């Protein structure tokens, strides 16, 4: 029997070879499309297509328009509006795109046989986290200038304790990209590994049961493993949506800190 390789599903493989592009000072850069890039492109196309079809402004909305309005209301009312406040409206397109992009990537990874979970790649989640953190820094300095550093200085406290806490606040701030990236990466990686292991039990125990005799009890184990895979699949669907929501919530919290810094938030 072939060895079970639960990590094989996360291997990055080329799907389209493209000639390297020479860049001054960097040499040739390989721009070939791999499975991770392919699924991110698919997610981008799905988002653009969905929003194009949902933005019809019909008096009686169809299903797509109703779904688009529901997602817009969720992001506007629960995320940017509720967390950032009135100043959060300019960030609604970014947060909504981020939410949809992560959610679709997560769901594409659950597609049987052909799916690839791009968010199980640390390079992808780190890129999303660094991009989000960079926007927070840019907005923070653009709105507050050097007053941005007030974010790390606790008020109404003696100088010694304030210095101690400011160091802790600064460290917790700079590790935010890491925690953002690792949370999404770890949840998607772990769930898929567990589901793969139980799926392998279906085949292994079913094959063992073909020997007959008491070994036929393996069919029971195979059926139980199948039921577990179905349960885990439903759980992963919830986790896929939840992780996109959590990433978006944390993004709004970080933006709220710098946008509303002058309000003492």
C-alpha angles and dihedrals in degrees: 000000000000116000117259110249108185092173094058091083089065097053114125110229133179115250098174126027115215127182114261117260116225114228123189111257094004103064122216115351120205109229096175114143116244129188092267093054091043093057092045088053090049090051091050092050091048091051094048092045094047094048092045091054094040095052096076099118092215116173089230104038120222124221096276094046091047090050091048091050090048092053091045091050091048093053095040098043103032103031121022097020098041098040105031097027128208090340091059098077095089089057095050095095092051095046093044092049091047092050094048094044095052094041093051092046089052093049093045087057089061093057106118117249097346102048124110122189106223090180089063087069112091090210090061097046092044090052091052091046095047091047090052093045091049091054090050090052094046093048091044095055094037093055101034108022111199087346084081088085089066084080089077099041116086115216129223094030136112116264097251096052091040091056091049094049093043090059090051091047091050093049092048089050097052094047092056094098089054094049092045092050097042095048094056094038095048096048095049094043096047096046094050093048093053091047091049092051093053090045089055089053089060092061097036096050093040090053090048091051090059088074089077130219116064088345088074087077083078087082088067091053090046091052092048090050090051090052089049091051091052091049091048090048091056090046091050090053089056091045091048091058094037094053091051088050094047092049090051093046092052090047090055092047091052091047092047091056093058098033094051097034092115089055091059095251 
